[in-house]
Amino acid sequence: MHVISGPVCRTQLSVRTRFEVFKRDDFQCRYCGRRSPDVVLQVDHITPVALGGTDDEVNLVTSCWECNAGKAAVPLDAVITGEDPHDRAIELLERERQVREYNVVLERVRLAREQDAEMLMAYWLERTKRYFTNAEEGWLSGALKYCPREIIRDFMDRAVSKRAISNLSYVGGCVRSWRGEERGNG
């Protein structure tokens, strides 16, 4: 029995074969997607010659020099990407779970803000016999994002006591002043 030792000897691929592989693969590295002329392209054996691969076109792919050098004589399905697909799947599932939970929290906050707005509009109507305009409702929704309901209610009480009830300008000014003070203290 004759055993060959040392590196596997092989002949160079013909220019025609290389061109046909490049053309078939649209002059694009099958591993990283980069294209000629941005990278130097080579023809790579899917099953390495060292492991019995042939020069048949079905065993050849276009590869950039960097991907081919990094792969070496490792079969394509054994290339290590540095990332375990199972770990990546678990990470993606966890990310989806966290996004769902975050959306639930955002919905609760939105509903609570709507309830606060409805409560404040009812309170204003009770105290002043004045309905909110659409613009005032929009302002109130925005104000509740950064100013607590109780603070706005206190400003409404001040407006009523000062008979500044023709619109919510007085309350809006109080909220702006309060917010400025809060930012200055933060």
URGIJO-V552642 format. One record per pair of residues at least 12 apart in sequence whose C-alpha atoms are under 10 Angstrom apart, sorted by sequence separation. I is the first residue (numbers start at 0). J is the second residue. If there is no record, write none. Layout:
BEGIN
{{I/J} {I/J}}
END
This chain:
BEGIN
{{26/38} {28/40} {42/54} {44/56} {45/57} {46/58} {47/59} {119/131} {139/151} {155/167} {157/169} {158/170} {27/40} {28/41} {44/57} {45/58} {46/59} {154/167} {157/170} {21/35} {26/40} {28/42} {29/43} {42/56} {44/58} {45/59} {155/169} {156/170} {26/41} {28/43} {43/58} {44/59} {45/60} {120/135} {154/169} {155/170} {158/173} {42/58} {43/59} {44/60} {45/61} {120/136} {154/170} {155/171} {157/173} {42/59} {43/60} {44/61} {153/170} {154/171} {41/59} {42/60} {43/61} {44/62} {152/170} {154/172} {155/173} {21/40} {41/60} {42/61} {43/62} {117/136} {120/139} {151/170} {154/173} {21/41} {41/61} {42/62} {43/63} {116/136} {119/139} {151/171} {153/173} {154/174} {20/41} {21/42} {40/61} {41/62} {42/63} {43/64} {116/137} {20/42} {40/62} {41/63} {42/64} {50/72} {52/74} {117/139} {151/173} {17/40} {18/41} {20/43} {39/62} {40/63} {41/64} {43/66} {44/67} {47/70} {49/72} {50/73} {116/139} {117/140} {150/173} {151/174} {154/177} {17/41} {18/42} {38/62} {39/63} {40/64} {41/65} {43/67} {47/71} {48/72} {49/73} {50/74} {115/139} {116/140} {150/174} {17/42} {38/63} {39/64} {40/65} {41/66} {42/67} {43/68} {47/72} {49/74} {115/140} {116/141} {16/42} {17/43} {37/63} {38/64} {39/65} {40/66} {41/67} {46/72} {47/73} {48/74} {113/139} {116/142} {151/177} {34/61} {38/65} {40/67} {41/68} {43/70} {44/71} {45/72} {46/73} {47/74} {112/139} {113/140} {116/143} {147/174} {150/177} {34/62} {35/63} {43/71} {44/72} {45/73} {46/74} {47/75} {112/140} {115/143} {127/155} {139/167} {146/174} {32/61} {33/62} {34/63} {43/72} {44/73} {45/74} {46/75} {112/141} {119/148} {123/152} {126/155} {138/167} {142/171} {145/174} {146/175} {12/42} {30/60} {32/62} {33/63} {44/74} {45/75} {46/76} {112/142} {113/143} {118/148} {119/149} {122/152} {126/156} {29/60} {30/61} {31/62} {32/63} {44/75} {45/76} {109/140} {112/143} {127/158} {135/166} {139/170} {143/174} {146/177} {28/60} {29/61} {30/62} {31/63} {43/75} {111/143} {112/144} {115/147} {116/148} {119/151} {120/152} {123/155} {127/159} {135/167} {139/171} {142/174} {146/178} {23/56} {27/60} {28/61} {29/62} {30/63} {115/148} {119/152} {122/155} {123/156} {126/159} {135/168} {138/171} {142/175} {145/178} {27/61} {28/62} {29/63} {31/65} {115/149} {118/152} {122/156} {132/166} {26/61} {27/62} {28/63} {31/66} {109/144} {112/147} {127/162} {129/164} {131/166} {132/167} {146/181} {20/56} {24/60} {25/61} {26/62} {27/63} {28/64} {30/66} {108/144} {112/148} {119/155} {123/159} {127/163} {128/164} {129/165} {130/166} {131/167} {135/171} {142/178} {145/181} {19/56} {20/57} {23/60} {24/61} {26/63} {28/65} {29/66} {30/67} {127/164} {129/166} {16/54} {21/59} {23/61} {24/62} {28/66} {126/164} {127/165} {9/48} {16/55} {17/56} {20/59} {21/60} {22/61} {28/67} {127/166} {8/48} {9/49} {16/56} {20/60} {21/61} {30/70} {7/48} {8/49} {13/54} {20/61} {21/62} {123/164} {7/49} {12/54} {17/59} {19/61} {6/49} {7/50} {11/54} {12/55} {16/59} {17/60} {18/61} {7/51} {9/53} {10/54} {17/61} {123/167} {9/54} {30/75}}
END
